[in-house]
Amino acid sequence: MPITPRHLSPDDGAPSLPLPGLRPGVALLGEGADAELRDLRLGQVVKLGAVATVIVSLLDGTRDAEQLLKDAQQALGEELNPLGLVELLQALDRRALLDTPRARMVVAQGLVRADIASLQRLAKRTRPLRTISGDAMRNTASAEEPHIAPDTTFSCRSCNRCCSEHHLLGPVNRAERDRILKGFSERNDPRGADPSNFLPLPTGDGRELYLLRTREGYCSYLGEDGLCRVHKDLGIDLKPAVCRMFPYRMVHTPSGWDTGLSLSCPTVASGGGGDARIEAREKLGSLPIFGAMLTEVPASLPISEGVRATWGDYRKWESAAIAMLQDDSRDPAEAWIAAINQLARLCRKLDTSSFGAETTTELPAAIEPPEKVATGELVPDLGLGDCPLAPAEAADTVLRDLALWSELLVGLEAADPDALRRLRSGLLRLRKNVDFLPEAAPILAENARLQARKHLAVMAERIEDPFEDEPPAEIATADDPTVQRRFLVQALMEKRLFEYGNLLRGTTVLSVMLGVMRLPQQPNDELQAQIGDLAYLVHHPQLADIIDSRAVVRAMSDDVEFHAALLGVTLTSF
């Protein structure tokens, strides 16, 4: 039964029931205004004020609402508003922090109810990839040759997919927005000068950033002729930097500029176009335009918990990994596991003591674990959430949490919620392949959905297709091994691994994405994950947050058996 004001004023003659205490696995840590509730099972961290801390400390499962209110007022030395007490209890109940049947069911099903704000609080950590400064950008923006993976091709074919809602259309800064609005206003173009074409993007750090609004699935500034109206009517100088750079992603390293290309562009995914080095060189000559979009890699890099390497060590590994991935004679999953195994070996070989203070694990202060908590349970010493050590169970735990993360964001995501739904479907299918909890409710529901789609596909085959003889469009499919190799190579070139607390944690997300790609294509399945979905979602900041905060990832990311379980492959000798 949900907690309501009636708990404070029961009907005449009705007995007063004790309020539930904290659910097992929920610990109250700290005192006063610094206290917080830490959910060891679901990975939530909830900050409490001084008054809320006193009330929560009295939730022992024996007091009814009247007694709790009286004891809290006595402890605080002030009168409390009963409705405020109800609101606090309701908030705790919604997060499944109280010991109720519903909360126990949530835990049993593994439902992560931490909201986005909680994940962002957990994300206050130092990541190895940082924004490049203006001075460094000006000093390095020269005619040097950018480093691109071998055989990388691209030529824009004006497919307009980068102008569609399938992409995060931004970020656009305030200055770019104002110049565009002013330009269209001076042309007496009210549609182009409409401020509602830009959606404010919350940053939490004072920056004013925006996303371009989509109308009927495409950017508001895409003309009926398929051309960008900003570029066509106002000139390329007013075109947002994010649009001008796409699909190139440049990173400054200690040895120069590395360039990756996003496979969310269909031409990049299909391997079409010409030599990408020519255009990359042109982009490099225009670096001052792109400002804070550019990032750089420091000389000292965290590989694993407390272990760092030099850029030279990492570069040697990356070059070997790309060579293995581009070997057409090898299965992409086998090559990727071999690459992870080499990175784990490098990690074990390094003498961490030679790096001094830099070798300490960079756990954020918000999740620094004490030895014991009020419940008598141990806090996972490597992060939040469950921490199984068996590879199959660990893989299932990661896939479960990511599936629930994607479900949480549907409806809140500004760009492409359908991509999240398709990812969730793929994650549930991967959970089935892992075969650790094959009878879990979400997996059974996904199995039923797929069976229904198969039935519809059989029925569709009986209907004559008038377009059957038309040549298929050049669309890259995620289950193509060539596309999988290309995805991993470009992810390494654009330094996806560097957006996590350490490099081995970053390998986990690429293993998950590769596992989803390897799933067989399901005919007529609207939830079949496409390469564009995965290329878009691999950049998602909440994905980095959930991966970095998981105890299981921190403990298992250097275990090749864990990655093999995610990919559904059998390990061979390395």
N, C-alpha and C positions, 0 to 999 in steps of 0.2 A: 504494500500500500504506500503510495507517495506521501511524503510529509507535507502537511497543510496546517494552517492556523488552528484547525480543530484539535490538533494534538495538544495545544495549550488550553483549550476550553472544551473538554469532552462533554457529550450529552449527559444530562442529569442521570445519575445512577450508573453510568458507564465507567468501568475501571480504567485507571490510567496505566497505559502500557509503557514499559521502559523504552527509551529511545535506543536505536542500535548504536553499537560502538564502531570503531574503525574496523574495516575489513582486514582479516589476516593478510599480512604482506604490505600493509600501509603503515609507515612509521612517521611519528612526529619528531622532527629533529630541530634542535636549536631552541632559543627562548625569545620571548617578547616579539618585537618587530622583525627580528631576523629568523624567526621560525619558519619551517616549511614542512609540508606533507610530501613524503617521497613514496611513490607506489613502486614497489620492487617487482611486481609482476607485469604491470602494464606500461611502465616507463614514464609515468606522469610525475611532474614536480609542481606543486602548488604552493605559492607564497602565501603566508598568513600574516595579518596584522596582529598587534598586541592583544586586542580584545578577542579576535577569533582564536588565537592560540590558547587563551584561557578556556574558552568554551570547548574547543576540540580536546583539550587535556582532560576534560571532565566526562567525555563520551566513553564510558566504560561498560555500557550495556545494562546497567542496573538502575540508573536514574530515569524518572519520567521527565517530561518537559518542565513541569512546575518546579521539581526539585533541582533540575539542571539550571534553570534561570535563577533560582534563589542562591545556589552555591556560587554561580558565576558572579552575581552581583556582590556577594560577600567577599569573594577573592579580589574583585576589581575595586571595591569601595565606591561603586556608583550604580545608579539605576540603569537597566537595559531595556530597550524597546523589544517587546516580545516578537513583533513582526520581523525585526532584524535577525533574531535567532532563527526564525523559520526560514528566512531567505538564505542564511548561511547553510542550514541543514539541507535545504533543497539543492543548493549548488553542489554540496558534497555528494548528495544522492545522485545527481545527474552525472557526475564523473565516476560513479560506481566506487566511491571511497568508503561508504558505510557498509556494515556487515548485514546486507539484506539478501533475500533469495535472488533478486534481480542481479545484484552485484556479483554474487557467486556464480551465476550463470554466465555473466559477461566474462569473468575470469576463466571459467571452464572452457568457453569457446575461444578464448584468446583475443577478445575484441579490444583493440587499442583505442581508448577514448581520449587520449591526449590531444588537445586541439592544436592548431597551427602555432598559436602564441607560445604554448609550452615547448614545442619543438624548437622554436626560434630562441627561446631562453637557453635551451640546452646547447645551441649552436654558437654560444659566445666563446669561441676558441680561436687559436691562431692557426690559420691554414697556411700551407706552404706556398700557395700561389697568391700574389698580391698585385694590386693595381700599380701600374707603372707611373712614375712621376713625370710631370711635364718636362723637367730638365733632362731626365734620362731619355725621354722620347725624342727631344730635339737633338740631343747629342748622338743618338744612334740611328735616326731616320736618314740614312744615307743611301748610296747606290749599291750597298752590299747585297749579295745574292741571298734571298730567303731559302731556308732549307725546307724542302717538300719531300714527302715519301716518294720513292720511285714509282713511275707509271701513273701518277696522279693526273687526271684530266678534268677539264671543265670548260664549257663555253655556254654563256647564257642563251637560252632558247625562248625566253619570254613566256614561260608556261604560267606565270602569275601565281604559282603555289606559294612563293615567299610573301605574296601580298594577301594571302588568305588567312582565315581563322585557324588554319592548321599550324600556324606559327605564332610565337609570342611577338606581336608587332610592336617592338620597342626593345629597350627603353629609349624614350625621347626626352631630352632634358628641356628645362624651361626656356632656355634661349632659342633652341631649335623650334619649339612650339610657337613661341611668340613671333619669330621671323616668318614662319609659314602663315600664321593668321594675319599678320600685317601685310604680307605680300598679296594674299587673296583679297583682303579688304581694299587695298589700293587698286585692285583690278575690278572693284565693284562686283565681287563674286561672293554672295552671302553664303552659299553652300560651302565653299572652301574656307571662308572666314568664321565658320561656326565653331566656337570653343568646344562644343560637345563631341567633336571629332576626336578629342583626346580624353582618355580616361586617367584620372590620377592614380598613381601606383604607390601604395604605402611603402615607405622605406625604413622608417623608424630612426633615421640618422640625420634628418633635416634636409636631405636633398629633395628637390622637386622633380620627380620623374613621371612620365606618362606612357600609356600604351595607346596606339592608334586604334580607334573604334572600328569594328567591322560592321558592315551593313550588307545583308543578304549573303553573308559568308566571306566578303572581301573587304579590304581596306577602304575606308571612306574616300580616299584619294585615288583609287583606281578607276580610270575612265572607262567608258563603254568600248573604246577602241583597244582596251587591254594595256594601255600605257599609264604610267604614273603621272598624275596631273601636276604634282609638285615639280617633278623633273621637266615635264613638257612645258608648263606655263610659267614657272618661276625660275627654272634653271637648276642644274645639278648642284650648284653651291648651296641651295636651300634644302636639298634632299637630306633627310636625317642620316646621320653617320651609320646607324645600324643597318639601314637599307643599302647604303653604298658599299659597306663592307661584305655583306652576305654574298656567298656562303663561306667566305674566308674567315678564319679565326687565327690571329697572329699572337704569338707569345715570344717575349724577349727572354733569351737564356744567356748564361755566361759565355756561350760560344756564338751568339748571334740570334737571328730571328728564325723561329720555327713556325710553319704554317700548316694548319689542318683545314679540311673542308667538311662542312656539315652534310651528312647524308639525308637530312631533311629536304635537301634539294634533289628532285627526281633525276636531274642530269648527272649529279655527282654519284647518286646511288647506282645508276645504271652504267656508270663508267663511260659516259658519252662526252663529247666535246674534244677540244684540243689540249695541248700542253698547258697546264695551269701555271707554270713558272712565269710566263710572260706577264699575265695579269697580276700575279702575286707581287712581282717586282714593281708594277705600277702602283699597287696599293701601298707598298712599302714607302714609295716616294711621297705619298699623301698622308703619312701617319699623323701629322699635327691635327688633321681634321677629326680623327677618331678619339682623341683624348683618353678619357677614363675607360673606354672599352678595351684598351690594351692592357695586358698583364705581363708580369715578368717572374722568372724563377730564380730563387736565391741560390747561392753557391752550396749551401748545406741543406740536405733534404732528409726529412724523416721517412724511413722505410717502414718501420714497425714501431711497437710500443717501446720507446726509449732507445731506439737504434737509428742513427743518422748515417748518411753517406755523402760523398762529394758529388758534384754535378758530373764529373768525369765517370765515376762508377755508374751513376744512373744512365748516362748517355750510352755507355758500352752495352748495358743491359737492354735499353730501348732499341738500339740498332739491331741487336741479335733477335729480339722479339719480333720486330717488323719483318726481318728476313725470314723467320720461321713462318709467320702468318701469311706471307706472300708466296710461300711454296705451294703450288697448286697440287702437288702430290700428297699433301698432308691434309687430314681432316682439320677444319678450323678449330674445333673444340680441343682436339689433341694438341695442336700447336699452342693454343692459349694456355692449357694446363701446363705444358712443358715450360712456357715462358714464366708462369707464376712460380713454378718449382725453382727455376733459376733465380728469380728475385728472392724467394725464401732462402735459398742457399747463400746468396750474397748477404742477406740479413744475418744469417748465422755465422758467417765468416768474419764479419766486421767486429773489431774490438771497440765496444761502446765506451770503455773507459778513456779512450784517447780523445774523446770529444768533450770531456769535462761536464760542465753544468748543462750544456746543450742536450745531453742525453736523457734528461728527465722527461718522463711521459707527460704530455700536455693535456692532462685531464682538466676540463673546465671546473672552476671553483664550485659551480652549482651542483656538480655531481661528485665531488671529492668524497670518497667513502669513509665513514667511520668504522671502527672495528665491530661495534655492536649497535643494535638499534633497540627501540623500546619493545618490539615484539619478540626479541630474542633471536631473530634471524640475522644471518650475515647479509650485508649489502653486497651485490655483485661487484667484485673489485675492479672490473674493467668497463663498467658502463651500466646501463639500465635495461630492465627487462629480463626475460629468461636467458639462462646461459648453459644450455646442454652441451656436452662435449662429444657425443656420438655424431659423426659427420651427417648421417641422414636426418637425425632429429634437429641438428643445428640448421641444416638447409631448409627443413620444413618451417622452423621458427622464423627464419629470415623472410621466406616467401609469404608466410602468414602475416607478418607485420607489414610488409610492403603492400600486400593486397588490401589490408585494412587502411593503410595510409592513403592508397589511391581512392578507396571508397569515401574516406573522410573528405578529400579535396573536391570530389565531384559536386558541382554547384557553387563552389567557392573559387575555383580556378578561373582566371580571367581569360585564358586563351582557348584551350581545347579540351573540354571535359570528356569528349568522346575518346580522345587518346588515353585518358585515365581509365575509362571503362574497358577499353581494349587491353590495356596493360593488366588490369585486374583479372580479366578472363584468362590471359596467358599465364599469370602467376598461379592461378588455381589449377590450371592444367599441369603446370610444372610440379605443384604439390602432389598431384596424382601420380606423376612419374616417380617422384621421390619415394612414394609408397610407405611413408612413415605413419600417417594418419589417414588412410584411404576412406574411412567412414566419417570423416569430419563433415559437418553440415554444409559448409560452403562448397566443398569438393563434390558432394553428392548433388547439390543444386546445379553446379556447372555441368556435371555429367548428364543430368536430365535435360538441360538446355541444349547440349550438343546432340543428344539423341533426337530431340525434336527438330533441330536444324537438318540433321541427316535425312529425316523423313521428308522434309520439304524439298531437299535437294533431289531425292529420288523422284518425287512428283514433278519437279521442274524439268527433269530430263525427258519426260514424256511429252512435253510441250515443244512444238517446233519453234526454233529460234530463227527469226528472219535475218539476223546479222551473223549467222554462224560462219559464213564464208569470208567475212571481213578479216583482214590481218589484225592480229592483236597489237594493242598499243605498247610502246616500249616503256614498261613499268617494271622496276626492280621489285622482286618479292623477297621477303625476309628469310625464307627457307632456302634461298640460293647460297651455296657455300661461298661463291665469289663475292656476293654482297656482304656476307658475314665477315670475310677477311677484310674487305674494304672498310667496314664499319669499325672494326677493332684497330686497324692501322691508323685511320683518321682520328679515332678517339685518343690514341697515344700521341699523335702529332700535335693535336690541340690541347694536350696535357689534361685530359679528364681526371687522371689519377691525382693530380695536384690540388683538386678542389675538396679533398677529404683530409682528415686529420693526419693520415699517413698514406703512403703509396699502396701498401697491401690492403688497407681498407677500401681504397678506390678500385682495386681489382675485383672486389665482390660485386659491385654494381654492374661492371662489364660482364662478369660471369652470368649474372641474372638476365641481363639483356640478351646475351648470346643464347642462353637457354630458351628464352621466349622465341627468338628467331628460329631456333631449330625445331619448333613444334610443327607437325604436319599441317599443311593448309587445309582448312575446312570449307568445302564448297558452300557458297551462299551464306556464310557466317558473317554477320555485320559486326561481330566483336573479334574478328581475326586481327591481331596486331599487325600493323604495317610498318615498313622500315622507317617511314616518316614519323610515325608515332614515337618509336623508340629513339630516333635521333633527336627529336624534340625533348622527350622526357629525360634523357640522360643529362640535360643541362638544368634540370629542375632543382632549385635550392632546397626544397623540403626533402627531396630524395637524399641529398647529401646529409641533411640533418638526421634523418631516421637511421641511415646507415652508420653514421658516426656515433650515434648515441647507444647503439645496440651492444650489450655485453657479449653476445654471441659472435658478432662480427669482430670485435676487439680480440676475442680469444681464439677465433678459428680462421681468420683471413689468411694466415700463412700455411694452412693445412690443405694440401692439394686434394685430399679425399673429400673435404668439404666442397671445394669447387667442382669436383667430379660429380658429386651428388646433385649440385645445382644444375649441372648440364646433362644429367642423366646418362653419363658415360662410364665405362669400366676403365679403371686405371691400367696403363701398361707401364713397363719399366722406363725410367727416365735416365 
